[in-house]
Amino acid sequence: MPHDQQSYPRLFVLGVALISGVCLSVAAQVVLAHFGLDLGAVWRGLRGPQTAQLRAAFAWWLIAGISFVAGSLIAVLSKYLAAHPVHSQTIRWLAGAAAVVALTLIGHQAAAPPGLPPAASVGIGLAVMCLAGILSLLGAYFVVRRG
């Protein structure tokens, strides 16, 4: 389909999916840390307990999956909303308020992982955001490519 006949801007959909996928992966990282799935167990040493490393690997794969699925779903949603815009100001305000409340609740549970130096914690955070950005863009690309 030529670019002139599209009802949605591709770069807008990809950008929204990228930003939302990264935000959701950071939220998933906080929730997983709250449940005891620590991403930093891999960095603590290869001689650590095997179960801690397996749980960390599971957490990394879970965040990767969440990022890919979130990028796909957000691309579908933003594609739909670009074609059928919501004209009600009340619905827009309620959606914005719900997003702020959800991010606030997740942010209150955020804490630095125990036993990691600050540089390792920042490195893990950056690695999670890069992984999430790439995978959410990949999920959104498959949605946008289909037309």
C-alpha positions in Angstrom: 0.0 0.0 0.0 1.5 3.4 -0.9 2.2 5.9 1.8 -0.3 8.3 0.4 -3.3 6.0 0.9 -2.5 5.0 4.5 -4.9 6.1 7.2 -2.3 6.2 9.9 1.3 7.5 10.1 3.8 4.6 10.4 6.4 6.6 12.3 3.8 7.7 14.9 2.7 4.1 15.5 6.3 2.9 15.8 7.2 5.8 18.1 4.2 5.2 20.4 5.0 1.5 20.5 8.7 2.1 21.3 8.0 4.6 24.2 5.1 2.5 25.6 7.1 -0.8 25.4 10.0 0.7 27.3 7.7 2.2 30.0 5.9 -1.1 30.4 9.2 -3.1 30.6 10.4 -0.8 33.4 7.1 -1.3 35.1 7.4 -5.1 34.6 10.9 -5.0 36.1 9.6 -3.3 39.2 6.8 -5.8 39.6 9.1 -8.7 39.0 11.5 -7.4 41.6 8.6 -7.1 44.0 7.8 -10.8 43.5 11.4 -11.8 44.0 12.5 -12.3 40.4 15.8 -10.4 40.5 17.4 -9.5 37.2 20.8 -8.9 38.8 21.4 -12.5 40.0 23.3 -13.2 36.8 25.7 -10.3 37.6 26.4 -11.5 41.1 28.7 -14.2 40.0 28.6 -17.5 38.2 29.3 -19.4 41.4 26.1 -18.4 43.0 23.1 -20.7 43.5 21.7 -22.2 40.3 18.1 -21.4 41.2 18.9 -17.7 41.5 20.4 -17.7 38.0 17.5 -19.6 36.6 15.0 -17.2 38.1 17.0 -14.3 36.7 17.0 -15.8 33.3 13.3 -16.4 33.5 12.8 -12.7 34.5 14.9 -11.6 31.5 12.8 -13.8 29.1 9.6 -12.6 30.7 10.5 -8.9 30.2 11.5 -9.7 26.6 8.1 -11.3 26.0 6.2 -8.5 27.7 8.0 -5.9 25.6 7.3 -7.8 22.3 3.6 -8.3 23.1 3.2 -4.8 24.5 4.8 -3.3 21.3 2.4 -5.3 19.2 -0.7 -4.5 21.2 0.1 -0.8 21.5 0.8 -0.6 17.7 -2.6 -2.2 17.0 -4.3 0.2 19.5 -2.6 3.3 18.2 -3.3 2.2 14.6 -7.0 1.9 15.4 -7.1 5.2 17.3 -5.3 7.0 14.4 -8.1 5.7 12.1 -10.9 6.3 14.6 -10.0 9.2 16.9 -11.8 9.7 20.2 -13.5 13.0 20.3 -14.6 12.9 23.9 -12.5 15.0 26.2 -13.8 13.1 29.2 -12.6 9.8 27.9 -9.1 11.3 27.2 -8.9 12.8 30.7 -10.0 9.5 32.3 -7.4 7.5 30.3 -4.7 9.9 31.2 -5.7 9.8 34.9 -5.7 6.0 34.9 -2.2 5.9 33.3 -0.9 8.3 36.0 -2.5 6.3 38.8 -1.1 3.1 37.5 2.4 4.5 37.1 2.2 6.0 40.6 1.3 2.7 42.1 4.1 0.9 40.3 6.6 3.7 41.2 5.8 3.3 44.9 7.1 -0.3 44.8 10.3 0.6 43.0 13.5 0.0 45.0 17.1 -0.6 44.2 17.9 -4.3 44.0 19.7 -5.4 47.2 23.3 -6.4 47.1 24.2 -4.7 43.8 26.5 -1.7 43.4 24.8 1.3 41.8 26.8 1.0 38.6 25.5 -2.6 38.1 21.9 -1.5 38.9 22.2 1.3 36.3 23.7 -1.1 33.8 20.8 -3.6 34.3 18.3 -0.8 33.9 19.8 0.4 30.6 20.1 -3.2 29.3 16.4 -3.7 30.1 15.4 -0.5 28.3 17.5 -1.3 25.3 16.1 -4.9 25.1 12.6 -3.6 25.6 13.0 -0.9 22.9 14.3 -3.3 20.3 11.6 -5.9 21.0 8.7 -3.5 21.2 9.8 -1.9 17.9 10.0 -5.4 16.4 6.5 -6.3 17.6 5.2 -2.9 16.2 7.0 -3.4 12.9 5.1 -6.7 12.3 1.8 -5.0 13.0 2.6 -2.0 10.8 4.1 -4.1 8.0 0.9 -6.1 7.7 -0.9 -3.0 6.6 
